[in-house]
Amino acid sequence: MGPLTWAARSGAVATLRGIAEAGANVRAATGNGFTALDVALQRPADDPNRSAVVEWLEAREAEQRSE
């Protein structure tokens, strides 16, 4: 698991932002084929950080698609 997927799994939005600002491709998949968004969506639905992480990743993925 790379830093981006680790941050998504841990619910660390600030860390995700920092990694993305450093140039990480948030749409990149792990060796298992999972993106950071896939990992974030595996978090429990009642986790307070889940929606913030998912929303941020969805927005960033859309930005990267349009670049």
N, C-alpha and C positions, 0 to 999 in steps of 0.2 A: 504494500500500500504506500503510495507516494504522499507527499505533504498535503496536496490538495484534497485527496480522498480522506486522509486522516482528519483534516480540519472539518470536512463535511460530516464525517462520522461523529466527531466530537461536538459539533454544534458551534464551532468557533467562527462566527461571521467575520470578526476583525482579522483573524488569521487568514481566512479565505481572501479578503480584500487585499491584504498585504502580498499574498502569493500571486494573485492576479495582477496587481500593480507591478510586480517584478517581472511580468511577462508570461506567466503560465497560461496555457490554453485550458480553459475550464471545460471545454468539450472533449478533451483527451480522455481516452479510455485506458483502464488498467490492463494488465495482462489477462485478466478474467473477462474483459470486455465491459466493465462497469465505468461509468463516468462519475464525477463527484455528485452530480444530481441524482444518479441512481442510488448511490450510497446514502445520500441525505434522505431520500424517500423511504429508505428502510428503517429510519428512526421511528420510534413509537409516535403515533398520531397525537398523543397527549403531551409530548415533550414540548416545553415552552420555546425551545430554540429551533424546532423543526421548521415551522412556517417561515421564520426569518431566513434560515439557511436556504430553503427551497426557493423562496421568492427571490433572494439575491442571486442564486445560481441561474434561475430561469431568465432573469433580466440580463445577466452577464452573458449567458449563452446566446441570447438574441442579439446583443451588441456585437459579439464576435462573429456571428453569422453575417451581419451586415457590413463588417469591415472588409 
